[in-house]
C-alpha cells in the first residue's frame, strides 16, 4: 500500500496507525518510510482513525486521505478522489464501490444490508448515499478538524456520514473500484450481518438527537 501511494505522489506524507498490533506492522511500515503512530492497546477502527485525524490537525494538514489497511483500496483512484476537494467543491470525497459501470460484488445478504444502510443514511443526511461504509476518503481542513475532535467509534463510517451532514459539510461520492478479498473469509455471516445492521440503524437514529460540538468555523 505504501509503495502504491508513493507511486501516485512521492511527496505524500504516509502515516500508519498501529492499533496495538502484535505483528510487525510498525516495523515494516517504518522500514518503508512511513511515520508510525503506535497505540499502546487496541482501540478499534474508530479510535485509530481519530488518532490519525488528531495527528493531521495538530500538524496543520490542509488535506488528508484515508485508506483502510487491508489493501482493498487502490491508490490509482486517488486522483479522482482528490479532485472535488482540491477544486473546493467538497469537504469530504468518498470513494464508492457502487458507482461506475463495474460495481462491487457482494454476497446477497450484504447487498441487501448495504442498500438498507444507504437508504437510511440518505434519509438522515438528506442526500443520495450509495456507500455509507466506505473507508476511502479525501478530506479538507474543515473535515479534518471535525473528525479529529469527534469521530464515532462504534459504527464509524456510517455515523460519520450523519456527522458531516449535521455540520453542513459538503460530502460527495466518486466511483472507486475496490479489490476483491484475496484470502480468508468474512467474520459476518447472515446472522451476524443482520444483528450488525439492526445496531447500525439504531445508532443512526440516536445520532439524529446528538448535540454536536461546534467547529471553530461555526462559532
N, C-alpha and C positions, 0 to 999 in steps of 0.2 A: 504494500500500500504506500509506504513512504517513497519507494522508487517511482511509483506511478505519479504521485503528487509532484515530486521533483522534476519528472519529465514534462509535466504540464507547465510548471513555473518554478525554476530553481530558486527564485527569490522568496518563496513562501517560507514562513517560519512554521515548522511542523511541531506540534505539541501532542504528546501521547499521555493520556491519563492512565496510570497503572492502578487499577482499582483493587488494591490489596491482593494481587495475584501471587501465586506460589510457584509460577514457572519463570521463564527467562524473558518475559515481556519487557521489563525495564532495561535489561542488559542489551537485548537485541535492538530495541528502539534507539537507545543511546549510541550504539555502535553504528547505526545508520544515520546519525546526525540529528536525531530528534531531541527536543527538550522534553524531559520526562517529569511529570508531576506524580509523585508516588504517594498514594493514600495508605495510611497505616493499617487499615482494615477495609473490608468490602462495604461500600456504601450503596451499591446498586447503580443502575443506569442513570437515574435522576441525579443522585449526588455527584457522580463522576462527571456528568455533562455540566452541571452547575459549577463544578470546580474549574473546568476549562473556561467557562464564560467569566468567572471571577478573575482568572488569570488575564484574560483578554481585556477586561475592564480596567484592572489595576495597572496594566501596562500600556494603556492608551490606544488599543487597537481600534481602528475605524471600520474594519472589515474582518469577518471571521467566516470560516467554512467548517461545517461539521460533517464528518464521515464516520459511520459505525466501524468498529474494529474487526468485524468478521469478514471483511474483504468483498462483500457483495456489492458495494458501491464502486463504480468505475470512474476514475478521475477524468476520463475522456469527456464526461458530461459537465465538467466544471465551468467551461466557457459559457454554456447556455444557462447554467445556474447563476453565475455571477452577473450576467448581462443586465437583468432588470434592477438589481441592487446598485450596480455601478452607474446605471443610467438615471438613478434617482426615482425609479418607478415603483419600488417596493422596499419595505424594511426587511422583510423575510421572503426569500425564494426557496421553495421546497421542490425537490426532485420527486416527481410522481411516477410510480411504476405502472400506473393505469392510464396514462395519457400516451398518445402516439399510436402508431399502427400495430406494433407487435403486442403491446400489453405485457402483463406478467401472469404466469401460470401458477395457480394455487389449487390446493385441494378444495373440493366443493364446499365443505363446511367453513373453510377460511374465506372463500369468496363471499359467501352469504354474510359472515360476520363482518367483513370489511365494508360491504355495502350498507349494512345497518349502521355501523360506526360512522361511515362517511355521510350518510343521511342525517344522523343525529348531530354530527359536528357542523354540517352545513346549516342546519336549522339554528343552532346556537350561535354560530359565527356570522350568520346571515350572508353567507357567500358560498359558492359551489366548492366543495372539498371532495377530492377523489381519493386521496391517500393520507388519512389523518395520522397514520403511524410511521410515516417516513422519517428516518433519521438523517437524510441527506439534505443539508440546508446551507444557505448563504445568508448572512445577517449583517446589517449595518450597525452603527454605534448605538442607535436607539434600541434596537432589538438586543444587542449585547448587554446593555445596561439592564433591560427588563429581566432577561434570563439570569444574569449574574446575581440579581437581588431576590428573585422569586422564580424558582423553577420547580414544577411539580415532580414529586418523587415516586408516586405510586404508579400512575399511568402517564408518563411524562409527555410523549409526543401529542397524544390526543388532548390532554388537558391544556397543553401549551397552545394549541390552536384556539381554544377559548380565551386564554390569557392574552394572546395577541389581539383578538377581536375586541376584548373589553378595554384594552388600552388604545384602541383605534389605530393600531399599526397596520400597515398595508402588507397583506400576505398574497403571494401569487404562487402558482404551481407551474412547473415546466416539465416536459417529458424527460425522463431519465431511466433508461433500462437498468435493471438490477440483475446481477449474475444469479443463476440458479444455485441452490445448495449443492456443494461438491461432495460432501461426506456427512455421515451422521444422520440422525432423524430428529424431527421436531419434538419438543417436550410437551406440546399442546395437541392432544388428541381431541376427539369430538367433545367429550365430557368436559375436559379442562378448558377448551375453547369456549364452550357455552357458559361456563362459570366465569371465565375471564370477561366475556362480552357483557354479562349482567353487571359485573363490578364496574366496568368502564362506563357503562351507561349511567349507573348510579353516581359515579364520580363526576360525569358531565353535568348531571342535574344539580349536584351540590355546588359545583363550580359556578353555576349561574348566580348563586347567592353569596359568594365570597366577596368580601371587601378587599380590593386590591390596593397595595401601597402605591402612591403616585410616583411617577418618574420625575426627574428634575425638570424635564421639558413640560410636564403637566402643571407644575406649580406656578 
